[in-house]
Amino acid sequence: MDGAVALLLLTAACAPSRPPETPREIYAAYCARCHADDGRGVPRQLERYPKADLRRSEMIARGDRPAVLERTAKGYGPMPAFATKLTPAELEKVTDFVLALRAAPGPGN
C-alpha cells in the first residue's frame, strides 16, 4: 500500500465520526482529561492542582451557574479558556453537566 494512502486511511480511522453534541460528550472531549469522567480529577492533575476535583468546588456546590460558565469560558489558573473552542450553546451544555456533578451519587459523596 502506498504511504500516502495508508496515512489517509489511518487519519480517517482515527477521526471522530461526528463532533461532540450532548453535554456528556462535550465534557468528555474537553474536560475529562483533567477533571475525570466523574469530576473528581485525574491523579496527575490533582497532584499539581487539587482544585481539579470539581466535586470540591464551592461554586459548583452552591450551584453558581454564572460563575461556572464564566470560569469555563475564560479559564482560570492552569485551566484554559474555552470561549474560542466551544460555542455559546456548548458552553451552556457543559455548564449544566458540571453543575449536575454536585448531585451525582457515588462512593465518597
Secondary structure, DSSP 8 states (H G I E B T S, - for coil): --HHHHHHHHHHHHS-SS---SHHHHHHHHTHHHH-TTSS--HHHHHH-GGG-GGG-HHHHTT-HHHHHHHHHH-BTTB---TTTS-HHHHHHHHHHHHHHTT---TT-
